[in-house]
Every structure is written in C-alpha cells, then in structure tokens.
Amino acid sequence: MTVTVVGIGGSIRSDSQSERALRVALEGARELGAQTIQYSGPDLVLPFYDPSVPDRTDVALRMVEDLRRCDGVIVVSPGYHGTVSGLVKNALDYIEDLRDDDRPYLDGRAVGTITAAYGWQAAVNTLAAVRSIVHALRGWPTPLGSAINSAQVKFDGDGACSDADVDRNLRMIGRQVAEFALRRPISDVN
C-alpha cells in the first residue's frame, strides 16, 4: 500500500533554508515508501484566502485536492517576528475549502511540524503556533516537532544539513507521518 504525504512550506524565496528542511523531512517519509508532493516557494504565492470568493488559482485547486486525498502532511514555516509566516498561514487557510468534506480539514491525518528562524525564541514560538494551527484543523501533530535555529544550523545547496541531530530529527518527523498514515490510510477510513 502506498500513502501520500503533502509537504507545505518554505518562503517566497525558492530553495530557502526552511524549504530545504521540508525536503529532508519528505525524504524521511519516502524512506518508508510514501509518495510525496511538495508545495513551496512560488507555489505558495496565492491570493489571500477569502471563503466568500469561490474562484481559485490552478495551484490552489491542485493543493486543496492533494490535501483532500493525502494520508499525511508536513508543514514547515520560517519564523517571522516570532510566528508563522503570512505565506505559509495563507496556504493553510485554503484548507478551509475542506470544511464540508466527509473528513473535514485535516481530520485524522498526522501532521509533522517544523520551523526555522534566526534565533531560538522565534523558532520555538513559531513551532508552538504551527502546532496550534494543526490542532485547529483537526490534524494530529506528530510527537516530534523541530524548531531549527538558522543561526546555528545550515543546509547546503545539495540539502545536506550541518547538524546530524537536526537531519535525523527532520527525517524522523517524515517517518512518523508516514508510519501513522500506513497504520491508518485515508482510503481505509472513507
């Protein structure tokens, strides 16, 4: 059985540190055989979410449909002034389009949570905010989350992480999402 994990995160800048962290976590999910789909960088440049406006861009429609069908999610946000970036928050707001589904929002899905910020305070505060958002969306945050201090940890152009413990944690988050999905795939619940 193949499960699908959707990754959402990064910044407006393609190949940002937070996007690289997302790639490592998605690799962890793939290590357990999960199919992965990534929305980051330019994919996240979406119109402000407005539930009263039914028109959606092609990327927004595709992202919502992938979230509807997925078995798990990984969310990575840079920490901007101690909280979730507007870009990532706006993308997550589109999950509101799943409100009338049989399984609304992220109901029953494991969600890995990761943040990256230049300093511990912003990284940790942002992680708490992302986990709160996941709870509000009825998702199940994985037991392990990761707050990355970008002042101390770097990802090179090939995606290699300068800290082996951070790399291991990111992969573990991806594996936790995939493990949960393998035990409880969305296709078996519907």
Number of C-alpha atoms within 10 A of each C-alpha: 6 13 26 25 30 23 25 24 31 31 24 17 12 14 18 18 25 29 28 24 30 31 25 25 30 30 20 24 30 19 14 17 17 26 18 20 17 19 19 27 20 13 19 22 16 17 12 13 19 14 11 6 7 8 10 15 10 10 15 20 14 12 22 21 14 16 24 19 15 22 28 33 30 26 25 31 31 31 30 15 14 20 22 25 19 15 23 25 18 18 23 21 16 22 20 16 18 18 14 9 10 9 16 17 24 25 20 20 27 28 32 34 30 30 32 29 27 18 16 18 16 23 27 23 18 28 29 20 18 26 21 14 17 24 15 13 21 18 22 21 24 21 12 14 21 20 26 27 19 19 11 11 17 19 20 11 11 7 17 14 20 13 12 11 10 18 19 14 18 30 22 23 28 33 24 24 32 33 19 19 25 19 10 17 21 20 10 7 8 7
